[in-house]
Amino acid sequence: MEAVMGVAAGPIRVVVAKPGLDGHDRGAKVIARALRDAGMEVIYTGLHQTPEQIVDTAIQEDADAIGLSILSGAHNTLFAAVIELLEKRDAADILVFGGGIIPEADIAPLKEKGVAEIFTPGATTASIVDWVRANVRQPAQA
């Protein structure tokens, strides 16, 4: 049976991850809770995750999307590593989005590498929830 209105079997599953050495996770926890409160299943990986750990978790948990939170300035390297590993593991159907302290000049190049969306400081939890609902599990991405 085909997905109807972006819904497949069960709720949307999102891995929320803090890659690299960044030690501040308040924003990631706020987003994780907002997604959970919106009816999604959320797996929060905790701090200091490697791209390999994040991709392993997403595959093991059958995630529909990965939300990365980066404040350390290593977004170009870490986002690219996650996208590359998903492709190598034949899991490029897992949508990657992110947020944090990301300069405007870096957003377009990140999207060119395959990051679906970037949320910068000031983005509301409602806008992130709405974006995930509108963009995850769409038939065109299947």
PyMOL commands that set and color helices and strands:
alter all, ss='L'
color gray80, all
select helices_A, chain A and resi 26-37+51-60+75-88+104-113+125-135+139-141
alter helices_A, ss='H'
color red, helices_A
select strands_A, chain A and resi 13-17+41-44+65-70+95-100+117-119
alter strands_A, ss='S'
color yellow, strands_A
deselect
rebuild
show_as cartoon
